[in-house]
Amino acid sequence: MEISTTGAAWSLQTAAPRVSSRGISREQLIRRLGEAAERSSLANGLAILTEYVGATHHLLARHDLSQDGGLDFVLCSDWPFDVVRRLASIVIGLNAKTTELEKCLAALQPCFQVLPDDIDLPRGVNRSYCSVTFNVGRSRFSLMLLFPEDVILSQEGLRDIAVLASYLASFKAGAGVRHDRDFELTEREIECLFWIAEGKTSEEIAVILGISRNTINNYITSVMRKTATRTRSEAIAHAVRHNLV
């Protein structure tokens, strides 16, 4: 794994440059991304975006996969492995603290986080990283970037590469992760969501559907796992946002 040894601080500017700090024009960027997409090369495409925006490392995460623990939520990364392993708990924690409304408002908005002091980074790599979230269908992704020293970051440029990363992520069928159908709600789960949205309790839904309360609670737990939500209210908000009820 190649690790850059430059880096230490970040700053912001408001306008996206026509040419990146690495000298890549937008026209060259689009052409190279098209070639990567034709080859279904997610890693090459993300490396191109990373180079364009002036970052050193990229990591593409899928949030619904983080609910199961482990590192399956990482679709593609050139971050040091030890950092990625520690990042798992950070991603799960941030996801758990974020409401459904906050997830909607955060889409395509660059957000800076700081890695804990006890995580060892390669010398010169900034402890701050940038995360930009986006949706592909009903799945929520984050592109996380590490930057070198004194790079001027463009918020507009970061939003641009998030849109382009969503384009690349749509070609991830061969990336070795579970497909979206594994996270689709069953008809019974959608029925439970509908009745929850109508204000019904588990006991009332059990009577309506003619099944036990424990079974209803199991359906609801499955819904929250699949939608990466923590409460029934968040599950309803997710369902409304995706036209499920």
C-alpha positions as CSV (number, residue, x, y, z in Angstrom):
1,M,0.0,0.0,0.0
2,E,1.5,3.3,-1.0
3,I,1.3,6.1,1.6
4,S,2.1,9.7,0.9
5,T,4.4,11.3,3.5
6,T,3.3,14.9,2.9
7,G,0.5,16.6,4.8
8,A,-0.6,18.3,8.0
9,A,-3.3,21.0,7.7
10,W,-6.4,22.0,5.7
11,S,-8.2,25.2,4.8
12,L,-11.2,26.1,2.7
13,Q,-12.0,28.3,-0.2
14,T,-15.5,28.9,-1.7
15,A,-15.0,28.5,-5.5
16,A,-14.2,25.3,-7.3
17,P,-11.1,25.6,-9.6
18,R,-11.3,24.9,-13.3
19,V,-8.0,23.0,-12.9
20,S,-7.2,21.0,-9.8
21,S,-4.1,21.4,-7.6
22,R,-2.6,18.4,-9.5
23,G,-3.1,20.1,-12.9
24,I,-6.1,18.0,-14.0
25,S,-8.8,19.9,-15.9
26,R,-12.5,19.0,-15.5
27,E,-12.5,17.8,-19.1
28,Q,-9.7,15.4,-18.4
29,L,-11.4,14.3,-15.2
30,I,-14.7,13.4,-16.9
31,R,-12.8,11.6,-19.7
32,R,-10.8,9.5,-17.3
33,L,-13.8,8.7,-15.1
34,G,-15.7,7.5,-18.2
35,E,-12.8,5.2,-19.0
36,A,-12.8,3.9,-15.4
37,A,-16.6,3.3,-15.4
38,E,-16.3,1.4,-18.7
39,R,-13.8,-0.9,-17.0
40,S,-16.0,-1.1,-13.9
41,S,-12.9,0.0,-11.9
42,L,-14.2,1.7,-8.8
43,A,-10.7,1.9,-7.3
44,N,-9.2,3.7,-10.3
45,G,-12.2,6.1,-10.5
46,L,-11.8,7.0,-6.8
47,A,-8.1,7.5,-7.3
48,I,-8.8,9.9,-10.1
49,L,-11.2,11.9,-7.9
50,T,-8.8,11.9,-5.1
51,E,-6.0,13.2,-7.3
52,Y,-8.3,15.9,-8.8
53,V,-9.4,17.4,-5.5
54,G,-5.8,17.3,-4.1
55,A,-6.3,14.6,-1.5
56,T,-3.9,11.8,-0.6
57,H,-6.2,8.9,0.4
58,H,-9.8,7.9,-0.3
59,L,-12.3,5.6,1.4
60,L,-15.8,4.8,0.2
61,A,-18.2,3.6,2.9
62,R,-21.7,2.2,2.6
63,H,-23.7,3.1,5.8
64,D,-26.3,0.3,5.8
65,L,-23.5,-2.3,5.8
66,S,-22.0,-0.7,8.9
67,Q,-24.9,-1.9,11.1
68,D,-23.5,-5.5,11.0
69,G,-20.1,-4.5,12.4
70,G,-16.8,-5.6,10.8
71,L,-15.4,-3.9,7.7
72,D,-18.0,-4.9,5.1
73,F,-19.1,-1.3,4.9
74,V,-15.8,-0.3,3.3
75,L,-16.3,-0.7,-0.5
76,C,-12.9,0.7,-1.6
77,S,-10.0,2.3,0.3
78,D,-6.3,3.1,0.2
79,W,-6.2,4.3,3.8
80,P,-3.8,2.4,6.1
81,F,-5.6,-0.8,7.3
82,D,-5.1,-0.1,11.0
83,V,-6.8,3.3,10.5
84,V,-9.7,1.7,8.6
85,R,-10.2,-0.9,11.3
86,R,-10.5,1.8,13.9
87,L,-12.7,3.9,11.6
88,A,-15.4,1.2,11.8
89,S,-16.5,2.1,15.3
90,I,-16.3,5.8,14.4
91,V,-18.6,5.4,11.4
92,I,-21.1,3.3,13.4
93,G,-21.1,5.8,16.2
94,L,-21.7,8.8,13.9
95,N,-24.4,6.9,12.1
96,A,-26.2,6.1,15.4
97,K,-26.1,9.8,16.5
98,T,-27.5,11.2,13.2
99,T,-31.2,11.6,12.8
100,E,-33.0,10.9,9.5
101,L,-33.5,14.6,8.9
102,E,-29.8,15.3,9.6
103,K,-28.9,12.6,7.0
104,C,-31.1,14.4,4.4
105,L,-29.6,17.8,5.1
106,A,-26.0,16.5,5.1
107,A,-26.2,15.1,1.5
108,L,-23.4,16.5,-0.6
109,Q,-22.3,18.8,2.2
110,P,-18.5,18.4,3.0
111,C,-18.0,17.7,6.7
112,F,-14.7,17.6,8.6
113,Q,-14.0,15.2,11.4
114,V,-10.8,14.6,13.4
115,L,-9.4,11.1,14.0
116,P,-8.7,10.2,17.7
117,D,-5.2,11.0,18.9
118,D,-4.5,7.3,19.6
119,I,-4.8,6.4,15.9
120,D,-1.4,6.2,14.3
121,L,-1.2,7.9,11.0
122,P,1.7,7.9,8.5
123,R,4.1,10.8,9.2
124,G,2.8,14.0,7.7
125,V,-0.8,12.9,7.1
126,N,-3.4,15.3,8.5
127,R,-5.5,13.9,11.4
128,S,-8.5,15.8,10.0
129,Y,-10.5,14.1,7.2
130,C,-13.3,15.2,5.0
131,S,-16.5,13.2,4.6
132,V,-19.1,13.8,1.9
133,T,-22.3,11.8,1.8
134,F,-24.5,10.9,-1.1
135,N,-27.2,8.4,-2.0
136,V,-27.3,5.8,-4.7
137,G,-30.9,4.5,-4.8
138,R,-31.9,3.8,-1.2
139,S,-28.3,3.3,-0.1
140,R,-26.3,6.0,1.7
141,F,-22.6,6.3,1.0
142,S,-19.7,8.5,2.3
143,L,-16.5,9.4,0.5
144,M,-13.9,10.0,3.1
145,L,-10.7,11.8,2.1
146,L,-7.3,12.5,3.8
147,F,-5.4,15.6,2.7
148,P,-1.7,16.7,2.6
149,E,-0.3,19.9,4.1
150,D,-1.5,23.4,2.9
151,V,-4.0,22.1,0.4
152,I,-6.8,24.6,-0.3
153,L,-10.0,22.7,-0.4
154,S,-13.0,23.8,-2.4
155,Q,-16.4,23.0,-0.9
156,E,-18.0,23.2,-4.4
157,G,-15.3,20.9,-5.8
158,L,-15.9,18.4,-3.0
159,R,-19.6,18.4,-3.8
160,D,-18.7,17.9,-7.4
161,I,-16.6,14.8,-6.7
162,A,-19.4,13.4,-4.4
163,V,-21.8,13.5,-7.4
164,L,-19.2,11.8,-9.5
165,A,-18.4,9.3,-6.8
166,S,-22.1,8.4,-6.8
167,Y,-21.9,7.8,-10.5
168,L,-18.9,5.4,-9.9
169,A,-20.7,3.7,-7.0
170,S,-23.6,2.8,-9.3
171,F,-21.2,0.5,-11.1
172,K,-20.2,-1.4,-8.0
173,A,-22.1,-4.6,-8.8
174,G,-18.8,-6.6,-8.9
175,A,-17.3,-5.0,-5.8
176,G,-17.9,-8.1,-3.7
177,V,-20.6,-6.8,-1.3
178,R,-24.2,-7.7,-0.8
179,H,-26.6,-6.3,-3.4
180,D,-29.4,-3.8,-2.6
181,R,-32.0,-6.6,-2.7
182,D,-30.5,-7.9,0.6
183,F,-31.7,-4.7,2.1
184,E,-35.1,-4.4,0.5
185,L,-38.1,-4.5,2.8
186,T,-40.5,-7.4,2.6
187,E,-44.2,-6.8,2.0
188,R,-44.9,-7.7,5.6
189,E,-42.2,-5.3,6.9
190,I,-43.8,-2.5,4.7
191,E,-47.2,-3.4,6.2
192,C,-45.8,-2.9,9.7
193,L,-44.3,0.4,8.7
194,F,-47.6,1.6,7.3
195,W,-49.4,0.8,10.5
196,I,-46.7,2.4,12.6
197,A,-47.0,5.5,10.5
198,E,-50.8,5.4,11.3
199,G,-49.9,5.5,15.0
200,K,-50.6,1.9,15.8
201,T,-48.8,0.0,18.6
202,S,-47.2,-3.5,18.2
203,E,-50.2,-5.0,20.0
204,E,-52.7,-3.3,17.7
205,I,-50.7,-4.2,14.5
206,A,-50.7,-7.8,15.8
207,V,-54.5,-7.9,16.0
208,I,-54.8,-6.2,12.6
209,L,-52.4,-8.7,10.8
210,G,-53.4,-11.7,12.9
211,I,-49.9,-12.5,14.1
212,S,-48.2,-12.4,17.4
213,R,-46.8,-9.2,19.0
214,N,-43.3,-10.8,19.1
215,T,-43.4,-11.4,15.4
216,I,-44.4,-7.8,14.8
217,N,-41.5,-6.6,16.9
218,N,-39.2,-8.8,14.9
219,Y,-40.4,-7.3,11.7
220,I,-39.9,-3.8,13.1
221,T,-36.4,-4.7,14.3
222,S,-35.6,-6.0,10.8
223,V,-36.9,-2.7,9.3
224,M,-34.7,-0.6,11.5
225,R,-31.6,-2.8,10.7
226,K,-32.2,-2.6,7.0
227,T,-32.9,1.2,7.0
228,A,-30.0,2.0,9.5
229,T,-32.5,3.7,11.8
230,R,-32.7,3.7,15.6
231,T,-36.3,4.4,16.4
232,R,-39.7,3.9,14.9
233,S,-40.0,7.6,14.2
234,E,-36.7,7.5,12.2
235,A,-37.9,4.4,10.4
236,I,-41.1,6.2,9.4
237,A,-39.1,9.2,8.2
238,H,-36.9,6.9,6.1
239,A,-40.0,5.2,4.6
240,V,-41.6,8.5,3.7
241,R,-38.4,9.9,2.2
242,H,-38.1,6.8,0.0
243,N,-41.9,6.6,-0.9
244,L,-42.3,3.2,0.9
245,V,-45.5,4.2,2.7
